[in-house]
Amino acid sequence: MTKHLALIALVIPDYDEAIAYYTKVLGFTLVEDEPREANKRWVVVAPSGDRGAKILLARAANSEQLSRVGNQTGGRVFLFLHTDDFDGDYRRYLDAGVEFTETPRNESYGRVVVFRDRYGNKWDLVERL
C-alpha cells in the first residue's frame, strides 16, 4: 500500500481573492473549484508541474478560523516551494510585489529565500542542489 500527502489546507478569508493571488502572482494552477453546501467551495491550487501535495484554499468559517489567517504556524515558515529556476522565480515574484523577508542565501542544501504570501504566511522558495 502506498501513501502520499495529497492536500494541505490553507485558511484564507476569500476564495476569489486567494485564487487570484496564487494563480496570477505565484503562478500556481487552479486544479479544482467546485461549489459545495452553504456557500462553500472546494478550491485546490498547485504549483505548475507539481508532483507533490496541493493546497486546499479553505475559507475561514468563523472568527476563530479567521484569526489564524496568515499565521497558521505561529510565525514559522509554513510551506516550502521547490523550484528548478530560483533566479527566475525570485525575479518574477519581486516584480509581482511579493514581500521577501530576507535576501537569497546559499545553504548546504541549495539556494533559499523566505517570502510572505498575501496573507502573511511564511514560505521558503528553495532550489535544491
NUPAFI-957235 format. One line per field, with one value per residue (C-alpha): residue number from 1; residue in three letters; x, y, z. Coordinates in steps of 0.1 Angstrom, whole numbers, plus 5000, padded with zeros to 4 digits. Example, Ala and Ser with C-alpha at 12.3 -4.5 7.8 and 13.67 -1.06 7.14 Angstrom:
! NUPAFI-957235
vexmar = [1; 2];
sero = [ALA; SER];
X = [5123; 5137];
Y = [4955; 4989];
Z = [5078; 5071];
END
This chain:
! NUPAFI-957235
vexmar = [1; 2; 3; 4; 5; 6; 7; 8; 9; 10; 11; 12; 13; 14; 15; 16; 17; 18; 19; 20; 21; 22; 23; 24; 25; 26; 27; 28; 29; 30; 31; 32; 33; 34; 35; 36; 37; 38; 39; 40; 41; 42; 43; 44; 45; 46; 47; 48; 49; 50; 51; 52; 53; 54; 55; 56; 57; 58; 59; 60; 61; 62; 63; 64; 65; 66; 67; 68; 69; 70; 71; 72; 73; 74; 75; 76; 77; 78; 79; 80; 81; 82; 83; 84; 85; 86; 87; 88; 89; 90; 91; 92; 93; 94; 95; 96; 97; 98; 99; 100; 101; 102; 103; 104; 105; 106; 107; 108; 109; 110; 111; 112; 113; 114; 115; 116; 117; 118; 119; 120; 121; 122; 123; 124; 125; 126; 127; 128; 129];
sero = [MET; THR; LYS; HIS; LEU; ALA; LEU; ILE; ALA; LEU; VAL; ILE; PRO; ASP; TYR; ASP; GLU; ALA; ILE; ALA; TYR; TYR; THR; LYS; VAL; LEU; GLY; PHE; THR; LEU; VAL; GLU; ASP; GLU; PRO; ARG; GLU; ALA; ASN; LYS; ARG; TRP; VAL; VAL; VAL; ALA; PRO; SER; GLY; ASP; ARG; GLY; ALA; LYS; ILE; LEU; LEU; ALA; ARG; ALA; ALA; ASN; SER; GLU; GLN; LEU; SER; ARG; VAL; GLY; ASN; GLN; THR; GLY; GLY; ARG; VAL; PHE; LEU; PHE; LEU; HIS; THR; ASP; ASP; PHE; ASP; GLY; ASP; TYR; ARG; ARG; TYR; LEU; ASP; ALA; GLY; VAL; GLU; PHE; THR; GLU; THR; PRO; ARG; ASN; GLU; SER; TYR; GLY; ARG; VAL; VAL; VAL; PHE; ARG; ASP; ARG; TYR; GLY; ASN; LYS; TRP; ASP; LEU; VAL; GLU; ARG; LEU];
X = [5000; 5013; 5005; 5013; 5004; 4977; 4964; 4974; 4945; 4954; 4929; 4920; 4894; 4880; 4881; 4883; 4910; 4931; 4927; 4938; 4969; 4981; 4975; 4984; 5011; 5027; 5019; 5001; 4975; 4938; 4932; 4896; 4869; 4837; 4807; 4797; 4769; 4762; 4784; 4814; 4837; 4863; 4892; 4926; 4957; 4992; 5025; 5027; 5043; 5037; 5041; 5036; 5009; 4984; 4969; 4932; 4921; 4898; 4877; 4875; 4841; 4842; 4861; 4885; 4895; 4897; 4921; 4945; 4947; 4983; 4997; 4988; 5022; 5029; 5052; 5074; 5079; 5048; 5053; 5083; 5082; 5109; 5119; 5144; 5146; 5154; 5167; 5138; 5111; 5127; 5127; 5091; 5080; 5098; 5083; 5048; 5053; 5058; 5072; 5106; 5118; 5155; 5178; 5185; 5212; 5232; 5228; 5243; 5211; 5207; 5195; 5167; 5148; 5118; 5087; 5053; 5022; 4993; 4980; 5014; 5022; 5059; 5072; 5107; 5115; 5142; 5163; 5179; 5214];
Y = [5000; 5034; 5067; 5103; 5137; 5150; 5183; 5209; 5232; 5269; 5291; 5322; 5349; 5349; 5322; 5345; 5368; 5338; 5321; 5354; 5357; 5321; 5318; 5353; 5363; 5329; 5312; 5283; 5263; 5262; 5224; 5224; 5249; 5232; 5245; 5228; 5233; 5266; 5289; 5267; 5257; 5230; 5250; 5234; 5251; 5237; 5249; 5243; 5209; 5200; 5163; 5168; 5180; 5206; 5234; 5234; 5270; 5268; 5299; 5307; 5297; 5316; 5343; 5318; 5305; 5340; 5349; 5322; 5335; 5342; 5327; 5290; 5280; 5307; 5327; 5298; 5291; 5271; 5260; 5250; 5257; 5240; 5253; 5245; 5282; 5301; 5332; 5334; 5328; 5352; 5380; 5372; 5373; 5406; 5421; 5409; 5426; 5395; 5405; 5389; 5389; 5385; 5383; 5350; 5329; 5298; 5268; 5234; 5220; 5248; 5284; 5297; 5328; 5334; 5353; 5361; 5353; 5378; 5367; 5367; 5330; 5324; 5303; 5291; 5293; 5267; 5254; 5222; 5213];
Z = [5000; 4991; 5007; 4999; 5013; 4989; 5003; 5028; 5040; 5040; 5057; 5037; 5040; 5005; 4977; 4946; 4962; 4971; 4937; 4920; 4942; 4940; 4902; 4890; 4914; 4924; 4891; 4905; 4886; 4896; 4899; 4912; 4920; 4928; 4947; 4980; 5005; 5023; 5001; 5005; 4976; 4971; 4958; 4951; 4936; 4929; 4916; 4878; 4871; 4907; 4916; 4954; 4977; 4966; 4986; 4995; 4999; 5029; 5035; 5072; 5085; 5118; 5138; 5153; 5119; 5105; 5134; 5121; 5085; 5078; 5110; 5110; 5124; 5149; 5127; 5115; 5078; 5068; 5033; 5012; 4974; 4955; 4921; 4894; 4884; 4916; 4900; 4875; 4901; 4926; 4899; 4889; 4925; 4932; 4901; 4912; 4946; 4967; 5001; 5009; 5045; 5035; 5006; 4989; 5006; 4999; 5023; 5022; 5006; 4980; 4975; 4996; 5005; 5028; 5015; 5028; 5008; 5006; 5040; 5059; 5058; 5055; 5027; 5017; 4980; 4975; 4947; 4959; 4949];
END
